[in-house]
Amino acid sequence: MNSSITQVVPLELAEHSYDISVGYGLRDNLADILSNWNQGQQWIVLTQQAILDLYEPVINQLKQAGYKIGTIVVPADESAKNIRHAEEVWTQMVEMGCDRSSILLALGGGVVGDLGGFVAATYMRGIPFIQIPTTLLAMIDSAIGGKTAVNLAAGKNLVGAIYQPKAVLVDPGFLQTLPRRNVISSLAEAIKYGFIRDSSIFDTMEARYDDLVSLKDEALLSEIIAKSCKIKAQIVSNDQFENGERRLLNYGHTIGHAFETIQAYGGLYHGEAVLYGMKCANFISHKKGLISDKQFDRAQTLLHRFDLPELGPVPAEDVLKVVSHDKKNINGKLNFILINNIGNGIVSTEVSQDDIIESLQAVS
């Protein structure tokens, strides 16, 4: 693996501020990077078996450097994000002797990060945790900002807390082992930033989609990751608890989460569901006259380049039911994210059930 200069993106949240470090080779230097936090306490690495099989040397280097490390393995899919598995992790932590000084390392993708953050936020009323994302989706989105959660049968991420990590360590070298489908799914969150905030990300993806998917251009990949992290950090710094600007990050997610819920998190990957949700959001934006025919065509043309599986059955009444329970509903009104330009997202409370139904018909 090549080693490159690390870019540091600060996320400013007063006493909860932390750095997002982006650089090839970070995983080879974890013992040094984490040394300031190591005071002889129990550390917990929360991960999944496939990641452990690939990256056990990353954990072993910490043990060899004198860190007191315990490893907890959780299921490899979205099923891990529930209270039952959280309780199993809490119990194992008690058995390993974890106390309030213990630190949890979330080594994995969004599922590990969300569950690990939730466990850390609640164990003994809160212990420190550090995000080490291994998927592109986690690197540019879910590992940043402190959203932690587990799912309920009624919907995704309905139980959780805003609880910030002490650091986020992003090594793009982890991505070399990702299957192509995971990479394509993960790029959904990068293109999201291009739609809602920075049109240069959209332009880059439009011009160099194949280079990004192949992961061969390290400089290009690092640029997209760092740009995405900066946007997420800026938005979270301005609105940690999602009372305003942070809602923009839900672009594509309202209907996308409904697709995931209906398919019981077993069909589409998260990013794939969000890409379909973006198509719906763009359809509604165009229908309402917020974007021109040219912009709509350009937006949908790029989204169509993403190789997605069939959407499958998503009855409109089921989608509407899930959307009605969405966390973004405020006083009975849905805060739906649309775009009025490529690079500018807006919050709308004027999206009707008919708008959603029409968008479903357009993408299915």
N, C-alpha and C positions, 0 to 999 in steps of 0.2 A: 504494500500500500504506500502511496506517495504521501509525503508530509508537506503541508502547505501552511502559509501564514494564517493564523487564526484571526477571524473577525469577531469582535466583541460588540454585541448589541445590548445596551443597558435598557432595562425596563424599570422606569422610575415610579415607585409607589411608596415614597417616604420610608418608614422603617421596614417595609416589606419589599424594598427594591432588590433586584438581583440582575445578574448578567446572563445573557444567552451567548455562549461561545460557539462559533462555527469554524470547523477546520478539520481537514484530513489528518488522521493520526492521533486525535485526542484520546481515543480509547487505549492507545498504547502507553499513555502517560497518566492514567487515572490515579495511580498511587500518589504521584506528586501533586496533581491538580486538587485532590481531595484532602491533602495532608493537613491543611489548616483546621479542618473539621474533626480530624481523628484524635480523640483524647482517650483512646482505650476502651470506648464503649462498644456495645453490640451493634453491628450493622446488619441490615437485612437487604438482600437482593431479591426483589420480586420480579419474576420472569416467567417465561413459558418454556416447555421442554425443547421445542425446536430451536429456540434462541440459545438455551443453555448448551445444547449439543454443538452449536456452531461457535459459541463465544465463551466457553468455559475458561479458556486462557485469560480472558479479560477479568474474570472473577479471581482466578488463581493468582494473578499478579498482585492483587490487593492482599490476599492471604500471605503471600510471600513477603510482602512489605510490612507485615505485622498487624494488619487489620483483623479484627475479630468479626468474621463474616458468617452469616447464616443465609441459606438460600431457600426460598419458598416458590414453588412452581404452581401456577394456576392454569386452567384450561386455555386452549389456544384460540378460542373464538369468543364472540360477544356474550356467550352464556356465563362467562366468568364474572361479568358485571352484574352481580346480584347480591342481596344481603347474605344469602347462605354462604357464598364464597368469601365475602368479607369477614363473616364470623369465623370461618375456617382459618383465614389468615391471622386474625386477631388471636385466636387460640394458639396457633403455632408460635406466634411472637411471645405470648406469655410463657410457653414451654421453653423457648430459647432464652428466657431471662431478659427480654426487652423492657426497658424503663423509659422515662421521659427524655433521657439523654440519647437514646438510640436514634439512628438515622436510617431511613429507608431509601434504597436506590431503586427506582422504577426503570428496569432495563427491558425495553420492548416497545411495542407500538401503542396505539391509542387505548386499547383495552387495558393493558398493564398500567399505563399512565393514569387513566381515569380511576381504576380500582385502587392503585397504589396511593394516589393522592387522597382518595376518600378514606382509605385505611389510616393513612398518616394524620389526616385531619381529625379523626375520631379516636384513635388509640390514645388512652390516657389524656384525653382532651387536646391532643395535638402534639406530634413529634415532627422534627425536621425531615424533609425528603428532597431528593434531587432527581431530576428527570434526565435519563440517558436514552433518548428515543432512537429506535432502530428502523423505523419506517419513515418515508418521506412525509406521509400524512401527519405523523406525530411531530416531526422536526419543524414543520412550518405552521402547525396549527395547534393540535390538541395538547402538546407538552407545554405550551406557552399560555400564560394568563391565569392559571390557578383554578380553572373549572375542574372539579372532581365530581364523580357521580356514579351511581348504579342505576340499573333499569328496573322498571316495573312492567307487569303484563300490560298495563294501560298505555305505556309509552316509554320512550328512550330518555334516560338521564333525568328522571323525575325526582330522584332523591340524591342530594349531594350538597356540596359546600364550595364556596370560593375560598381556596386555601393555596397560598402561593408557595412554590418550591424555593429552595435556597439557591438553586442554580439550574440551568438547562445546558447540557453539554451535547452539541450536535456534531457528530462525525459522519460526513457523507459516505465514508468508506463502508459503513454498515449496509448501504443500499446495494452493493454489488451482488449480494446474495438474494435480493428480492426478485420474485417472478415478475415477468412483464405485466401481468394483470394487476399486481399490487402497485407497480410504478404508475400505471395509467390511472388507477383509482386515486392514488395519492396526489397526482397532479391536479385533481379537482380543486383542492384547497388553494393551490398556487394561482390557478386561473380565476378563482374567486376574488383574490386580491386585485387581479387585473381588471375585473368587472366593477368592483366597488370603490377602488381607490387609486390605482396606478395603471394607466393604460399602457405604459411601457412594458409591463409584464405580459399583457395581452399581445402586444406587438411582437415581443420576443417569442412567445409560444406560437404565434401564428407563423412566424418566419422559420423557427427552428424546432418545431415539434418533434421531428424524428430524432434530432440530436439529444433533446432532453430525455425522451423515452429510452434511448439506448444507454444513457448514463455515461457515455464515453468522454464527454467534454467536462472535465472536472471544474474548470474555471466557470463555465456556463452554469453548471449545476450549483456551484457555491454561490454564484451571483443571484440566482433565483431564490435559493434558500435564504440568503441574507436579506434580500429585499423583502421577502415575505415575512421574515422574523421582525424586521424593522416596522413594517406596517402593523402587524399584530401587537407589537410592544407599544407603539404609539397609541393605538386605539385603546388598549387595556389601561395604559397610564392615564388616559383622559377619562375613562369610564370603567373602573374596575368591576362594579357591581351591576353592569348592564342596565343602566337607567336611561341611556340615550344612545350615544354613538356606537357603543359596542354591539347594539342590535344589528348593525350592518353586517356583522360577521355571520349572521344567520341566513345570508343570501343563499338560496338553493336548498336550505336545510328544512324549512317548514314542511314542504311536501316531500322532500327527501326522507326526513325522519318518518313520515307516514308510510312511505314505501317500505322502509326497514321494519317498522312495527307490524304491518300487515303480513309481511313475509317471515315474521318471527326471527329476524336477524339471521336468516338462514339462506337467503337467496342472493341478493345484491351485496357487494361490499359497500361500506359506508360511502366512499368517494363516488362509486357508481350511482348510488341512490341520489347523492347530492348533484351529480351531473344531470341526471334526469330532472331533479328539482330546479336546476338552473334553466333548463330548457322551458319548463313551465313558467318560471318567473319572467323569462325574456318574452315568452308568448304574451303574458299578461301586460308587461311593460309596453309591448308593441300595440296590443289591442287598445290600451288606454292612451295611445298617442305620445308616450313618453320618449320613445326612440323611433327613429326614421326607418323606412323600409330598408335602406342601405345598411344601417347599423344592425338591424335585426338579422338581415341575411348574413352579414359578416360574423355576428356573434354565433348564430346557429351553425354556420359552416365550420367554425373552429370546434364547437362542441361535438359536431358529427364526426370529427376526426378521431375522437376518443372511441376506441373499440370497446363497446359495451355489450354485455349479454342482454338477451330479451328481457323486457321489463316484467313480463309475467302478469298474472291477473291482479289488478288493483281496482276493485270496484269503487266507483265514485263515492258511494255512501260510506264505505269503510274509510276512505281517505278523509272525508269530511268529519267523521266521528273522531278520528285521531287528531286532526287539526284543531277540533274544538277543545281538546285537552292540552293543547300546546302551551308550554310555559310562557310563550311570548304574548299570550292573551292578557290584556289589561282591561279590567272593567268590562269584560264581555266583547272587547274589540281586538281583532287580530292585528298585531304589528307585523305586516308582511313586507319583506325587503324586495324592492324593484330597482331598476336602473333608469336614469333619465339621460344617460350618456355612457359609452364604454369608458369606465374609469370613475364613475360617480354613482354610488348607491344611495337610495333614499328609503325612508321608512314610510309606508303607506298604511292607513287604516281604512282604505276604500276598496279593498279586494273582497269581492262577494263570493258566495258559494258558486254562483253561475260562472264567475271568472275562473275559479279553480277547476270546475267540471270541464269547461271548454279547453283549458290547458291540458288536462289529462287526455282528452280526445285527440289533441294535436300531437302528443308525444307517444301515445300507445299504438 
